[in-house]
Amino acid sequence: MNYTFDQIMDRFLRPLSELPGGRAGDSQYFLRKDGSFIFSEGYCHPEGGMYGKMIYYPKKGGQIDVFGREYGCTTKKIVDGESIYIGHPEQIRLHGEVDPSLDPDIPRPVFVEYEMPFSLSDFVGYFDPVHSLRACIELYPWVEEGTRVAAKVLGVEWETLGLTGSLAYGRYEDGDDDLDLVITGSIEHNQRVYRTIRSFSDQPEHRVIEFGRWWPMRMYEEGFLICPFFTYDKWETAPLRDFTVDIIREDVPVTGTVVDDTHTNYMPPILPLDDVTIDGDESEPLPLIIYDGALRGEFFNGDILKMKGRLVQVNQYEESYRAVLVTLWDNIKKVGEVE
């Protein structure tokens, strides 16, 4: 059966009154009143609003079909028949071209320089991950099969799983074999699950190679591509939620070794570093904050990292501390491991 856009939205969309805590969270999709789909990341959002990105937007003559409506995309473009990733700076510039009310230069915290602020009043509703999974299996039987396979191999209860990505709002294209799974649990639970994925993901039959690189937190199982998005089961357990940052220095070369990867699989990853150098000089241990969802689950204990970032002061409630902030995936790389 071919469903219309409105029929699908009726199945998948939830009212904002059901938004947990009345606030935006991580890995959630929202439907804007203009018909665009907005993706939120992280746990620090303005009161009555959110930081996120417009992923798909209505576009006459657009190359993307969303249940009979033409859409454009800010994160990918088709060049010579091939899907090409669009970098963060261009994505934000495109927001202003698509909607002049979205000013790419609007003042906002530096950690969300590649996100845009939105008011919750701009949205029709949101897509609850767990509800979306239930709605999806009515349309695509393979989704239930794949998610049950994932639940079994990862040792999680199927009833707790959710969906993000395009399946969050019911969109599927032939050839898209990935399941963007939202896995919600305690820090201890999620750490066990992510270590299970790590134990599989470097094996040839489970390994995922995309865009020319290995993805350590993705895996194949029985033909299904499992892409996890870990979220905290309690908002207050997120180490970075209501916080601000003050810039101490820009464009600082930093090296350091990861000594605690407990939060590597979340957005944002926050990784305590030891053996730190700043400008080549030895420094005290510092936490690294990576505000780029592309690097969830990328770095682990013992990884030696080299980066160019900002030296910042993080302010959260009554606590303040220095940290290194990186907001672009290509400003950080692994250069070795502690043996």
Backbone torsions as a table, in degrees:
resi	resn	phi	psi	omega
1	MET	NA	135.6	176.1
2	ASN	-93.0	117.5	-179.0
3	TYR	-94.1	148.3	174.6
4	THR	-81.9	165.1	177.9
5	PHE	-55.6	-48.0	-177.0
6	ASP	-64.6	-37.0	178.6
7	GLN	-64.0	-40.8	178.7
8	ILE	-67.5	-43.4	179.5
9	MET	-61.7	-36.8	177.5
10	ASP	-61.5	-33.9	-179.7
11	ARG	-76.4	-37.7	-167.7
12	PHE	-102.1	-35.3	-170.9
13	LEU	-73.0	138.5	176.9
14	ARG	-115.6	149.1	-179.9
15	PRO	-70.6	150.6	179.6
16	LEU	-62.0	-22.0	178.5
17	SER	-63.4	-18.6	178.2
18	GLU	-93.0	-0.5	-178.8
19	LEU	-62.8	121.8	-176.8
20	PRO	-55.0	125.8	-179.7
21	GLY	70.3	2.6	-178.4
22	GLY	70.1	16.5	-176.7
23	ARG	-130.3	154.6	174.0
24	ALA	-69.0	148.2	177.0
25	GLY	-123.4	-160.0	-178.0
26	ASP	-93.3	148.2	173.5
27	SER	61.0	33.7	178.8
28	GLN	-109.7	144.7	172.1
29	TYR	-104.3	144.6	177.9
30	PHE	-127.5	150.1	174.6
31	LEU	-105.9	117.9	179.6
32	ARG	-79.3	157.3	-178.4
33	LYS	-62.4	-23.7	177.5
34	ASP	-83.8	1.8	178.5
35	GLY	94.0	-0.5	-179.7
36	SER	-83.9	154.3	-179.8
37	PHE	-104.9	123.7	-175.4
38	ILE	-114.1	136.4	-178.9
39	PHE	-111.7	127.5	180.0
40	SER	-101.5	148.3	179.5
41	GLU	-135.3	145.7	174.2
42	GLY	81.1	-173.9	-172.6
43	TYR	-124.2	9.1	179.0
44	CYS	-116.0	107.5	-177.6
45	HIS	-134.6	151.5	179.2
46	PRO	-68.4	151.2	179.0
47	GLU	-60.0	128.6	179.8
48	GLY	75.8	11.4	-177.7
49	GLY	-152.3	-164.4	-179.7
50	MET	-159.5	158.5	168.5
51	TYR	-104.5	131.4	-178.6
52	GLY	-167.9	-168.5	-179.8
53	LYS	-131.6	139.2	168.7
54	MET	-74.6	120.6	-179.6
55	ILE	-96.1	-55.9	177.1
56	TYR	-118.3	144.3	-178.4
57	TYR	-142.4	147.0	179.5
58	PRO	-60.3	131.2	-178.6
59	LYS	-147.8	118.8	177.3
60	LYS	-62.4	125.1	-177.6
61	GLY	80.9	7.2	179.9
62	GLY	-62.8	152.2	-174.6
63	GLN	-83.2	-6.1	-175.3
64	ILE	-108.9	126.9	178.5
65	ASP	-97.7	121.6	176.1
66	VAL	-118.0	90.5	179.5
67	PHE	50.9	50.8	173.9
68	GLY	90.1	-2.4	178.1
69	ARG	-110.8	145.3	-178.0
70	GLU	-86.9	131.5	-177.4
71	TYR	-132.8	154.2	167.9
72	GLY	-109.9	172.7	-175.8
73	CYS	-135.3	140.7	179.1
74	THR	-94.4	-11.0	-173.4
75	THR	-106.5	-18.1	-180.0
76	LYS	-141.4	151.7	174.2
77	LYS	-140.7	156.2	-178.9
78	ILE	-96.7	120.2	177.5
79	VAL	-125.6	117.6	-178.5
80	ASP	52.6	41.0	177.1
81	GLY	79.3	2.0	-178.8
82	GLU	-113.1	139.2	178.5
83	SER	-79.3	122.0	-177.0
84	ILE	-115.5	133.6	178.4
85	TYR	-72.6	137.8	177.1
86	ILE	-99.0	130.0	-178.2
87	GLY	-67.8	159.5	-176.3
88	HIS	-55.8	-46.3	-178.7
89	PRO	-59.8	-40.7	179.1
90	GLU	-70.5	-34.7	177.1
91	GLN	-57.4	-46.3	-178.5
92	ILE	-67.4	-38.4	176.7
93	ARG	-61.3	-39.1	180.0
94	LEU	-63.6	-31.5	177.7
95	HIS	-55.4	-45.0	-179.4
96	GLY	-68.2	-30.6	177.8
97	GLU	-73.2	-38.8	-179.9
98	VAL	-69.5	-42.6	-177.4
99	ASP	-139.1	104.2	-177.9
100	PRO	-58.5	-17.2	177.7
101	SER	-75.0	-13.2	177.3
102	LEU	-96.9	93.5	-175.4
103	ASP	-82.1	114.3	179.7
104	PRO	-59.6	-20.8	-177.8
105	ASP	-98.7	9.0	-179.1
106	ILE	-60.9	136.1	179.1
107	PRO	-60.3	133.8	178.1
108	ARG	-159.5	164.1	-179.6
109	PRO	-57.3	145.6	-174.7
110	VAL	-64.1	-27.2	-178.4
111	PHE	-70.8	-17.5	176.0
112	VAL	-112.9	36.6	179.0
113	GLU	-64.6	-21.7	177.1
114	TYR	-110.1	29.0	169.3
115	GLU	-128.5	165.5	177.8
116	MET	-121.0	146.6	175.6
117	PRO	-81.8	139.2	176.0
118	PHE	-132.0	149.8	173.2
119	SER	-91.9	139.4	177.7
120	LEU	-60.9	-24.4	178.1
121	SER	-69.3	-11.6	177.6
122	ASP	-78.5	-9.0	-170.2
123	PHE	-107.2	149.2	173.7
124	VAL	-79.7	-37.6	-178.9
125	GLY	179.2	-168.2	-178.8
126	TYR	-137.1	169.7	-177.8
127	PHE	-112.1	105.1	180.0
128	ASP	-72.3	126.2	-174.3
129	PRO	-56.7	-44.2	-178.4
130	VAL	-67.4	-43.5	177.7
131	HIS	-61.9	-39.7	-179.1
132	SER	-62.7	-38.1	177.4
133	LEU	-62.1	-44.9	179.3
134	ARG	-61.6	-40.7	-179.5
135	ALA	-69.8	-35.7	-176.9
136	CYS	-66.8	-39.7	-174.7
137	ILE	-68.0	-18.5	174.6
138	GLU	-73.9	-24.1	-179.6
139	LEU	-96.4	-38.6	-172.8
140	TYR	-130.1	98.7	-179.6
141	PRO	-56.7	-29.6	-178.4
142	TRP	-64.4	-24.9	179.7
143	VAL	-66.8	-41.2	176.9
144	GLU	-65.0	-43.2	178.5
145	GLU	-59.0	-48.1	-177.4
146	GLY	-65.2	-40.8	-178.9
147	THR	-71.5	-31.4	176.2
148	ARG	-71.8	-36.5	173.6
149	VAL	-60.3	-45.2	-179.9
150	ALA	-63.3	-44.4	-179.2
151	ALA	-59.7	-40.7	-178.3
152	LYS	-67.2	-48.4	-175.4
153	VAL	-70.3	-29.7	-178.3
154	LEU	-90.4	-10.7	178.9
155	GLY	71.3	39.6	178.1
156	VAL	-121.2	158.4	177.6
157	GLU	-76.3	126.5	-178.2
158	TRP	-56.1	-36.0	-175.9
159	GLU	-63.5	-19.2	-178.5
160	THR	-91.1	-10.0	-175.8
161	LEU	-77.2	152.6	174.7
162	GLY	-136.5	178.4	179.8
163	LEU	-123.8	141.4	167.8
164	THR	-127.2	-163.4	-173.2
165	GLY	69.3	-165.6	-175.2
166	SER	-66.2	-25.9	177.0
167	LEU	-66.5	-18.6	177.6
168	ALA	-59.8	-30.2	176.4
169	TYR	-116.6	26.2	168.1
170	GLY	82.0	10.4	-176.3
171	ARG	-95.5	129.1	178.3
172	TYR	-142.4	137.7	175.1
173	GLU	-120.1	142.5	176.4
174	ASP	-54.6	133.0	-179.4
175	GLY	101.9	-20.6	175.3
176	ASP	-83.4	98.9	-174.8
177	ASP	-98.7	6.1	-174.2
178	ASP	-89.1	144.4	174.0
179	LEU	-111.5	106.9	177.1
180	ASP	-83.0	93.2	-173.1
181	LEU	-90.9	130.3	170.4
182	VAL	-91.9	119.5	-179.6
183	ILE	-113.3	112.0	-175.8
184	THR	-110.6	131.9	179.5
185	GLY	-175.5	-176.6	176.4
186	SER	-68.8	165.9	178.7
187	ILE	-59.3	-41.5	-178.6
188	GLU	-66.9	-43.8	178.7
189	HIS	-61.4	-49.5	-177.3
190	ASN	-66.4	-34.2	178.5
191	GLN	-65.5	-39.6	177.1
192	ARG	-62.5	-42.9	-178.7
193	VAL	-65.9	-43.2	-177.8
194	TYR	-68.4	-32.4	175.7
195	ARG	-70.3	-31.5	174.1
196	THR	-63.1	-45.2	178.0
197	ILE	-60.7	-43.6	178.8
198	ARG	-60.1	-35.5	-178.5
199	SER	-69.2	-23.4	178.1
200	PHE	-94.7	-36.1	-163.4
201	SER	-67.9	-17.9	177.9
202	ASP	-96.7	5.2	175.3
203	GLN	-87.8	137.2	-173.0
204	PRO	-52.1	-39.7	-176.2
205	GLU	-75.4	-13.8	-179.9
206	HIS	-112.7	-12.7	-170.7
207	ARG	-67.1	141.2	178.3
208	VAL	-112.2	119.6	174.6
209	ILE	-116.3	116.0	177.6
210	GLU	-140.0	149.0	-179.5
211	PHE	51.1	33.9	174.4
212	GLY	78.4	13.2	-179.8
213	ARG	-145.6	162.4	176.8
214	TRP	-83.3	138.3	178.4
215	TRP	-109.2	102.8	-172.9
216	PRO	-66.3	-20.8	-177.3
217	MET	-107.2	21.2	172.3
218	ARG	-124.2	155.7	-179.2
219	MET	-156.4	153.5	170.3
220	TYR	-96.1	140.1	173.9
221	GLU	-145.7	117.5	-179.7
222	GLU	53.2	38.2	176.9
223	GLY	87.1	-5.3	179.2
224	PHE	-98.1	135.0	176.6
225	LEU	-91.6	113.7	-176.1
226	ILE	-99.2	117.5	179.7
227	CYS	-119.7	99.6	-174.1
228	PRO	-84.1	145.2	171.3
229	PHE	-124.0	104.1	-176.8
230	PHE	-83.2	135.8	175.7
231	THR	-131.3	151.2	179.0
232	TYR	-75.0	139.3	-179.9
233	ASP	-75.2	-19.8	177.0
234	LYS	-128.7	127.5	-176.8
235	TRP	-55.4	-38.0	-174.9
236	GLU	-71.8	-11.1	177.1
237	THR	-86.2	-10.3	176.2
238	ALA	-68.8	124.9	-175.8
239	PRO	-69.6	-22.0	177.6
240	LEU	-124.4	103.0	179.1
241	ARG	-128.6	-97.4	177.2
242	ASP	-77.3	93.3	-179.1
243	PHE	-143.5	162.8	173.6
244	THR	-130.1	164.2	174.7
245	VAL	-132.4	146.2	171.1
246	ASP	-114.9	131.6	-178.9
247	ILE	-78.1	127.2	174.9
248	ILE	-94.8	-46.9	178.5
249	ARG	-148.6	146.5	176.4
250	GLU	-99.0	158.2	171.6
251	ASP	47.8	57.2	-177.4
252	VAL	-100.3	124.1	174.1
253	PRO	-76.6	126.6	-174.9
254	VAL	-134.5	141.6	167.4
255	THR	-126.3	155.5	178.5
256	GLY	-176.1	165.5	-179.2
257	THR	-114.1	129.9	179.4
258	VAL	-68.1	127.6	-179.9
259	VAL	-118.3	-5.1	177.7
260	ASP	-154.4	109.2	-177.3
261	ASP	-103.4	23.7	-178.5
262	THR	-53.5	-38.3	-174.2
263	HIS	-109.2	20.2	-179.3
264	THR	-67.4	-26.4	-173.4
265	ASN	-91.4	11.0	179.0
266	TYR	-112.3	174.8	171.2
267	MET	-118.1	119.1	-1.0
268	PRO	-86.4	149.3	168.8
269	PRO	-63.1	136.0	173.2
270	ILE	-127.9	119.0	-168.6
271	LEU	-127.6	109.7	173.9
272	PRO	-61.0	134.7	-179.1
273	LEU	-115.0	143.5	171.9
274	ASP	-120.8	174.2	-178.0
275	ASP	51.4	47.0	-173.7
276	VAL	-83.9	137.9	167.8
277	THR	-124.1	142.0	174.6
278	ILE	-125.2	122.9	-173.8
279	ASP	55.8	30.2	178.9
280	GLY	84.6	-6.3	-179.5
281	ASP	-99.0	141.7	178.6
282	GLU	-60.5	143.1	-177.9
283	SER	-137.3	168.0	174.7
284	GLU	-68.1	158.1	174.7
285	PRO	-57.3	143.3	-178.1
286	LEU	-139.9	147.6	170.3
287	PRO	-80.0	145.7	174.5
288	LEU	-105.4	128.8	175.7
289	ILE	-112.0	123.6	-179.9
290	ILE	-112.6	102.3	-178.8
291	TYR	-93.9	64.9	176.5
292	ASP	-149.9	111.7	-175.4
293	GLY	-61.9	-18.9	179.0
294	ALA	-65.4	-16.8	-176.3
295	LEU	-108.4	19.2	169.6
296	ARG	-59.3	134.3	172.5
297	GLY	65.4	24.4	-174.4
298	GLU	-94.6	-31.7	-173.0
299	PHE	-121.4	148.9	-170.4
300	PHE	-140.0	169.6	179.9
301	ASN	-51.5	132.8	178.8
302	GLY	91.0	-11.6	177.5
303	ASP	-69.9	132.7	175.0
304	ILE	-97.3	122.1	-172.7
305	LEU	-114.5	144.4	174.1
306	LYS	-123.5	133.0	-173.4
307	MET	-150.7	163.9	166.6
308	LYS	-122.7	118.5	-175.3
309	GLY	-145.3	-162.8	177.0
310	ARG	-109.1	137.4	169.3
311	LEU	-87.1	120.7	-173.7
312	VAL	-130.8	162.9	168.2
313	GLN	-106.8	123.0	178.8
314	VAL	-93.4	131.3	179.6
315	ASN	-119.2	118.5	179.8
316	GLN	-141.8	114.0	-176.7
317	TYR	56.7	-120.8	-177.2
318	GLU	-95.6	4.5	-173.2
319	GLU	-109.4	143.2	172.6
320	SER	-136.4	140.9	178.4
321	TYR	-156.0	157.5	177.5
322	ARG	-82.8	148.6	178.7
323	ALA	-153.9	167.0	171.7
324	VAL	-104.8	130.8	-178.8
325	LEU	-115.2	126.2	175.0
326	VAL	-122.5	132.1	-176.9
327	THR	-119.2	-0.5	178.2
328	LEU	-128.7	130.4	-175.2
329	TRP	-60.4	-31.4	-176.9
330	ASP	-85.0	7.2	174.4
331	ASN	-97.7	9.7	-179.7
332	ILE	-146.2	142.6	177.5
333	LYS	-152.0	154.6	174.9
334	LYS	-84.0	129.2	-178.1
335	VAL	-115.3	-2.3	179.3
336	GLY	173.9	-178.0	177.2
337	GLU	-136.7	148.2	173.6
338	VAL	-76.7	126.9	-178.5
339	GLU	-86.9	NA	NA
